[in-house]
Amino acid sequence: MKRLAALTLACAFAAPISAETMMTINGQDISQADFDNFIELIIEQGATDSPELRERVKEELIVRTVAVQEAERQGLDKNPEVQQELDLARQGILVRALLEDYIEAHPISDEQVEAEYNKLKEQGEQQKEYKVRHILVEAEDEAKKLLADIKDGKLSFDDAAKEHSIDPGSKENGGELGWAPSSNYVAPFAEAVETLEVGNLGDAPVESQFGWHIIELQDERAPEFPALDDVKSQITELLRQEQLSEFQDELLAKAKVEEK
């Protein structure tokens, strides 16, 4: 019986037997079409259609209509601040509708997504990641002495970093900085890293605004790039934003703006 009652209620809302007017509130007609459109909007936002949902929406529609009628009776719609808010809301709705219509008419194709993916992947593969460790000291002479001792085997890099480095973020790890592209580092440091061969120390300390660095390149690799399926939605959104930006630029280029 409950299922039959629910089905009857759903059918009553979905396909009324009578005319286009669903109900009248203080003399104002509410059409079935407007109600159904409201339901569709709510469903598009994630709600599940049901007799209970339609009843709640119906009650909310009555409450809102009565409130709007009272606001208009009091003349609030003539208030300049209210009119400005209404104009801004209207503009926002129209802009959103325009952009949604443009997106629907110009969908992003799988071919576009794949082409953008391949471009990004190629760019990513060209940017190596480096595994680096360093020792940072204040004076050049100290850096040169430590570098010589490390190369002569008198002192290990790990011990030298722990005892002498002034970089608090890496000294306790033997100077380890982990994996990163060279762009993460300041220019003199980055240039030195890019010129080193794997397993080698720099021939001389490198100066930066932080002090003097003894640098060792431990390893290098091409960065791992995610599979297309894992980033397809992000790339689609990226292309869509670029597409909308170009559309807005086109509109602005055609617009005649006169400042006074």
C-alpha positions in Angstrom: 0.0 0.0 0.0 2.8 2.4 0.9 4.5 1.8 -2.5 1.1 2.3 -4.3 0.6 5.6 -2.4 4.1 6.8 -3.2 3.6 6.0 -6.9 0.3 7.7 -7.0 1.8 10.9 -5.4 4.7 10.8 -7.8 2.4 10.5 -10.8 0.2 13.3 -9.5 3.2 15.7 -9.5 4.9 14.4 -12.6 1.8 14.3 -14.8 -1.2 16.3 -13.5 -4.5 15.5 -15.1 -5.8 19.1 -15.0 -4.6 22.3 -16.6 -1.2 24.0 -16.7 -1.8 25.8 -13.5 -0.6 23.7 -10.6 -1.9 26.0 -7.8 -2.8 29.6 -7.0 -1.3 31.5 -4.1 -3.1 34.7 -3.1 -4.3 35.0 -6.7 -0.9 34.2 -8.3 -0.9 31.2 -10.6 2.0 28.7 -10.2 2.3 26.6 -13.3 3.2 23.0 -13.4 6.0 23.7 -15.9 7.6 26.2 -13.5 7.4 23.6 -10.7 8.8 20.8 -12.9 11.7 23.1 -14.0 12.5 23.8 -10.4 12.5 20.1 -9.6 14.9 19.5 -12.6 17.3 22.1 -11.3 17.4 20.5 -7.9 18.0 17.1 -9.3 20.8 18.4 -11.5 22.5 19.6 -8.3 22.5 16.1 -6.9 19.1 15.5 -5.3 17.1 12.3 -6.0 13.6 12.7 -7.4 10.9 11.3 -5.1 7.4 12.1 -3.9 8.9 13.4 -0.6 11.3 15.7 -2.5 8.4 17.1 -4.6 6.3 17.7 -1.5 9.1 19.5 0.2 9.7 21.6 -2.9 6.0 22.4 -3.1 6.0 23.6 0.5 9.2 25.7 -0.1 7.7 27.2 -3.2 4.6 28.3 -1.3 6.7 29.8 1.5 8.9 31.7 -1.0 6.0 33.0 -3.0 4.1 34.3 0.0 7.3 36.0 1.3 8.0 37.6 -2.1 4.4 38.8 -2.3 4.7 40.4 1.1 8.1 42.0 0.2 6.5 43.5 -2.9 3.4 44.7 -1.0 5.8 46.6 1.3 7.5 48.1 -1.7 10.9 46.5 -0.9 11.4 45.7 -4.6 11.5 49.5 -5.2 14.3 50.0 -2.7 17.5 51.1 -4.6 19.8 48.7 -2.7 17.4 45.8 -3.3 17.1 46.8 -7.0 20.9 46.8 -7.3 21.2 43.4 -5.7 18.5 42.1 -8.1 20.4 43.5 -11.1 23.6 41.9 -9.9 21.9 38.6 -9.4 20.3 38.8 -12.9 23.7 39.6 -14.4 25.3 36.7 -12.6 22.6 34.3 -13.8 22.9 35.6 -17.4 26.7 35.3 -17.5 26.5 31.8 -16.1 23.9 30.8 -18.7 26.0 32.3 -21.5 29.1 30.4 -20.5 27.1 27.1 -20.0 25.5 27.5 -23.4 29.0 28.2 -25.0 30.4 25.1 -23.3 27.5 22.9 -24.5 28.0 24.2 -28.1 31.8 23.8 -28.0 32.5 20.5 -26.1 36.1 19.5 -25.4 37.0 16.5 -27.5 39.0 13.4 -26.4 41.5 14.4 -29.2 42.0 17.8 -27.6 42.6 16.3 -24.2 45.0 13.7 -25.5 47.0 16.4 -27.5 47.2 18.6 -24.4 48.3 15.6 -22.3 51.1 14.7 -24.7 52.3 18.3 -24.7 52.3 18.4 -20.9 54.0 15.1 -20.7 56.7 16.1 -23.1 57.4 19.3 -21.1 57.5 17.4 -17.9 59.9 14.8 -19.2 62.3 17.6 -20.3 62.4 18.9 -16.8 64.7 16.5 -14.9 64.5 15.9 -11.2 67.7 15.8 -9.2 68.6 14.1 -5.9 71.1 16.4 -4.3 72.9 16.8 -1.0 74.8 19.9 0.2 76.8 21.4 3.0 76.2 25.1 3.7 78.8 27.2 5.5 79.3 30.9 5.9 82.9 31.3 4.7 84.5 30.4 1.4 87.8 29.2 3.1 85.9 26.8 5.3 83.9 25.5 2.3 87.2 24.9 0.3 88.8 23.1 3.3 85.8 20.8 3.8 85.6 20.0 0.1 89.2 19.1 0.0 88.9 16.9 3.1 85.9 15.1 1.6 87.6 14.5 -1.7 90.8 13.2 0.1 88.7 10.8 2.1 89.6 12.5 5.4 86.0 13.3 6.1 82.7 11.8 4.9 80.1 14.0 3.3 77.6 12.8 5.9 79.7 13.7 8.9 80.8 17.0 7.4 77.2 18.0 6.9 76.1 17.0 10.4 79.1 18.8 12.0 79.5 21.9 9.9 76.4 22.7 7.8 74.3 25.7 8.9 71.3 24.5 7.0 69.0 23.2 9.7 66.6 21.6 7.3 69.2 19.1 5.9 72.2 18.9 8.2 70.8 16.1 10.4 70.1 14.0 7.2 73.7 14.3 6.0 72.8 17.3 3.8 70.1 15.4 1.9 67.7 17.6 0.0 65.7 14.8 -1.7 64.3 14.8 -5.2 63.4 18.1 -6.8 63.7 20.0 -10.2 66.6 22.4 -10.4 64.0 25.2 -10.6 63.4 24.7 -6.9 66.8 26.1 -6.1 68.4 29.6 -6.3 70.2 30.3 -9.6 73.8 29.6 -8.7 72.9 26.4 -6.9 70.6 25.2 -9.7 73.2 25.9 -12.4 75.8 23.9 -10.5 73.4 21.0 -10.1 72.6 20.9 -13.8 76.3 20.7 -14.8 77.3 17.9 -12.4 77.4 14.3 -13.3 75.7 11.7 -11.2 77.8 10.7 -8.2 80.2 13.7 -8.4 81.0 16.6 -6.1 81.3 20.1 -7.5 84.9 21.1 -8.2 84.5 24.2 -6.1 82.0 25.6 -3.5 79.1 27.6 -4.9 78.1 31.0 -3.4 74.5 32.0 -2.9 72.8 34.6 -0.7 72.7 31.9 2.0 76.4 31.2 2.1 78.8 28.7 0.4 77.6 25.3 -0.8 79.4 22.1 -1.3 77.2 20.2 -3.7 77.0 16.5 -4.6 74.6 15.1 -7.3 73.5 11.7 -6.1 71.1 10.8 -8.9 68.8 12.2 -11.6 65.6 11.1 -13.3 62.8 12.0 -15.6 59.7 12.8 -13.4 57.0 10.2 -13.3 54.0 11.4 -15.3 50.5 10.1 -14.4 48.4 8.1 -16.9 46.0 10.0 -19.1 42.9 8.4 -17.4 44.2 9.7 -14.1 44.3 13.3 -15.2 41.7 13.5 -18.0 39.2 15.4 -15.9 41.8 18.0 -14.8 43.1 18.5 -18.3 39.5 18.8 -19.6 38.8 21.5 -17.0 42.1 23.3 -17.9 41.2 23.3 -21.6 37.6 24.5 -20.8 39.0 27.4 -18.7 41.3 28.4 -21.5 38.4 28.1 -24.0 36.1 30.4 -21.8 39.0 32.9 -21.4 39.4 33.1 -25.2 35.6 33.5 -25.6 35.5 36.4 -23.1 38.5 38.0 -24.9 36.6 37.8 -28.1 33.6 39.5 -26.5 35.7 42.2 -25.1 37.5 42.8 -28.5 34.1 43.3 -30.1 32.8 45.6 -27.3 32.7 49.4 -27.7 33.6 50.9 -24.3 33.5 54.6 -23.9 34.7 56.0 -20.6 33.3 59.4 -19.5 
